[in-house]
Amino acid sequence: MTCFVAHLKKKGYFELLGILVTKENAKDIEEEIAKTVGLPGEHCPAIWKETKVWIADPKKKAVLDRNLQKRFASKP
């Protein structure tokens, strides 16, 4: 599992969004986060640094949450 995906999972972030993180989808989740925060193709430290900025900003966090839920949340 990628460095910051594992950290966010441990903090319960994905659980709150209704997303089950697995070995199989962790890389896709990382890529979606990188795309959303404007750093596709970057490496973990740069993506994580920007992701923390997004999570701290309520408007940006709402966009990030929505994009992740749209793609990865369990459908009822």
PyRosetta script that sets phi, psi and omega in degrees:
from pyrosetta import init, pose_from_sequence

init()
pose = pose_from_sequence("MTCFVAHLKKKGYFELLGILVTKENAKDIEEEIAKTVGLPGEHCPAIWKETKVWIADPKKKAVLDRNLQKRFASKP")
pose.set_psi(1, 143.2)
pose.set_omega(1, -176.6)
pose.set_phi(2, -67.9)
pose.set_psi(2, 159.9)
pose.set_omega(2, -172.1)
pose.set_phi(3, -58.0)
pose.set_psi(3, -52.8)
pose.set_omega(3, -175.0)
pose.set_phi(4, -83.6)
pose.set_psi(4, -23.9)
pose.set_omega(4, 175.1)
pose.set_phi(5, -64.5)
pose.set_psi(5, -43.1)
pose.set_omega(5, 177.8)
pose.set_phi(6, -62.5)
pose.set_psi(6, -40.5)
pose.set_omega(6, 179.7)
pose.set_phi(7, -64.5)
pose.set_psi(7, -46.6)
pose.set_omega(7, 179.8)
pose.set_phi(8, -64.9)
pose.set_psi(8, -36.0)
pose.set_omega(8, 177.7)
pose.set_phi(9, -63.5)
pose.set_psi(9, -45.3)
pose.set_omega(9, -179.9)
pose.set_phi(10, -60.9)
pose.set_psi(10, -35.0)
pose.set_omega(10, 179.8)
pose.set_phi(11, -78.2)
pose.set_psi(11, -6.3)
pose.set_omega(11, 178.6)
pose.set_phi(12, 86.5)
pose.set_psi(12, 8.1)
pose.set_omega(12, -177.2)
pose.set_phi(13, -59.3)
pose.set_psi(13, -50.0)
pose.set_omega(13, -175.9)
pose.set_phi(14, -69.3)
pose.set_psi(14, -34.7)
pose.set_omega(14, 177.7)
pose.set_phi(15, -60.1)
pose.set_psi(15, -41.4)
pose.set_omega(15, 178.4)
pose.set_phi(16, -63.5)
pose.set_psi(16, -27.6)
pose.set_omega(16, 179.9)
pose.set_phi(17, -90.0)
pose.set_psi(17, -3.8)
pose.set_omega(17, -178.3)
pose.set_phi(18, 76.7)
pose.set_psi(18, 30.6)
pose.set_omega(18, -177.9)
pose.set_phi(19, -112.4)
pose.set_psi(19, 127.1)
pose.set_omega(19, 174.8)
pose.set_phi(20, -94.6)
pose.set_psi(20, 116.6)
pose.set_omega(20, 180.0)
pose.set_phi(21, -91.7)
pose.set_psi(21, 128.9)
pose.set_omega(21, 178.7)
pose.set_phi(22, -128.8)
pose.set_psi(22, 169.7)
pose.set_omega(22, 175.2)
pose.set_phi(23, -58.2)
pose.set_psi(23, -34.9)
pose.set_omega(23, -175.7)
pose.set_phi(24, -71.1)
pose.set_psi(24, -33.7)
pose.set_omega(24, -175.9)
pose.set_phi(25, -107.6)
pose.set_psi(25, -3.3)
pose.set_omega(25, -176.2)
pose.set_phi(26, -60.1)
pose.set_psi(26, -41.6)
pose.set_omega(26, -179.8)
pose.set_phi(27, -66.4)
pose.set_psi(27, -39.5)
pose.set_omega(27, 177.3)
pose.set_phi(28, -64.6)
pose.set_psi(28, -38.1)
pose.set_omega(28, 177.2)
pose.set_phi(29, -64.0)
pose.set_psi(29, -45.2)
pose.set_omega(29, 177.9)
pose.set_phi(30, -58.5)
pose.set_psi(30, -44.0)
pose.set_omega(30, -179.4)
pose.set_phi(31, -64.5)
pose.set_psi(31, -38.2)
pose.set_omega(31, 177.9)
pose.set_phi(32, -66.3)
pose.set_psi(32, -41.9)
pose.set_omega(32, 177.1)
pose.set_phi(33, -62.0)
pose.set_psi(33, -46.5)
pose.set_omega(33, -179.8)
pose.set_phi(34, -59.4)
pose.set_psi(34, -43.0)
pose.set_omega(34, 179.0)
pose.set_phi(35, -63.8)
pose.set_psi(35, -45.0)
pose.set_omega(35, -177.5)
pose.set_phi(36, -63.5)
pose.set_psi(36, -41.8)
pose.set_omega(36, -177.4)
pose.set_phi(37, -84.9)
pose.set_psi(37, 2.6)
pose.set_omega(37, 174.4)
pose.set_phi(38, 85.7)
pose.set_psi(38, 22.9)
pose.set_omega(38, -178.6)
pose.set_phi(39, -128.9)
pose.set_psi(39, 45.9)
pose.set_omega(39, 178.9)
pose.set_phi(40, -62.5)
pose.set_psi(40, 139.6)
pose.set_omega(40, 179.2)
pose.set_phi(41, 84.5)
pose.set_psi(41, -4.4)
pose.set_omega(41, 178.4)
pose.set_phi(42, -82.1)
pose.set_psi(42, 169.2)
pose.set_omega(42, 178.9)
pose.set_phi(43, -94.1)
pose.set_psi(43, 166.7)
pose.set_omega(43, -173.2)
pose.set_phi(44, -46.2)
pose.set_psi(44, -52.7)
pose.set_omega(44, -174.7)
pose.set_phi(45, -58.8)
pose.set_psi(45, -40.6)
pose.set_omega(45, -179.5)
pose.set_phi(46, -68.9)
pose.set_psi(46, -41.8)
pose.set_omega(46, 179.8)
pose.set_phi(47, -65.8)
pose.set_psi(47, -44.3)
pose.set_omega(47, -179.1)
pose.set_phi(48, -63.0)
pose.set_psi(48, -42.2)
pose.set_omega(48, 179.7)
pose.set_phi(49, -59.3)
pose.set_psi(49, -45.9)
pose.set_omega(49, 180.0)
pose.set_phi(50, -71.9)
pose.set_psi(50, -34.6)
pose.set_omega(50, 178.6)
pose.set_phi(51, -62.3)
pose.set_psi(51, -39.8)
pose.set_omega(51, 177.7)
pose.set_phi(52, -61.7)
pose.set_psi(52, -37.5)
pose.set_omega(52, 176.5)
pose.set_phi(53, -63.3)
pose.set_psi(53, -44.7)
pose.set_omega(53, -179.4)
pose.set_phi(54, -64.3)
pose.set_psi(54, -42.0)
pose.set_omega(54, -178.9)
pose.set_phi(55, -66.6)
pose.set_psi(55, -29.6)
pose.set_omega(55, -179.9)
pose.set_phi(56, -77.7)
pose.set_psi(56, -18.8)
pose.set_omega(56, -178.9)
pose.set_phi(57, -101.5)
pose.set_psi(57, 115.0)
pose.set_omega(57, -175.1)
pose.set_phi(58, -55.3)
pose.set_psi(58, -39.5)
pose.set_omega(58, -179.5)
pose.set_phi(59, -69.2)
pose.set_psi(59, -44.0)
pose.set_omega(59, 179.1)
pose.set_phi(60, -67.2)
pose.set_psi(60, -40.0)
pose.set_omega(60, 179.4)
pose.set_phi(61, -61.4)
pose.set_psi(61, -39.1)
pose.set_omega(61, 178.8)
pose.set_phi(62, -61.4)
pose.set_psi(62, -39.8)
pose.set_omega(62, 177.9)
pose.set_phi(63, -66.1)
pose.set_psi(63, -46.7)
pose.set_omega(63, 179.3)
pose.set_phi(64, -60.3)
pose.set_psi(64, -48.4)
pose.set_omega(64, 179.4)
pose.set_phi(65, -57.1)
pose.set_psi(65, -48.2)
pose.set_omega(65, -177.8)
pose.set_phi(66, -61.3)
pose.set_psi(66, -45.0)
pose.set_omega(66, -179.6)
pose.set_phi(67, -63.2)
pose.set_psi(67, -42.3)
pose.set_omega(67, 179.7)
pose.set_phi(68, -67.9)
pose.set_psi(68, -43.1)
pose.set_omega(68, 179.8)
pose.set_phi(69, -64.1)
pose.set_psi(69, -41.5)
pose.set_omega(69, -179.5)
pose.set_phi(70, -57.3)
pose.set_psi(70, -39.2)
pose.set_omega(70, -174.2)
pose.set_phi(71, -93.1)
pose.set_psi(71, -31.9)
pose.set_omega(71, -168.8)
pose.set_phi(72, -122.5)
pose.set_psi(72, -12.7)
pose.set_omega(72, -176.6)
pose.set_phi(73, -68.3)
pose.set_psi(73, 146.0)
pose.set_omega(73, 177.8)
pose.set_phi(74, -65.2)
pose.set_psi(74, 136.2)
pose.set_omega(74, 178.1)
pose.set_phi(75, -92.2)
pose.set_psi(75, 133.5)
pose.set_omega(75, 179.9)
pose.set_phi(76, -66.1)
pose.dump_pdb("model.pdb")
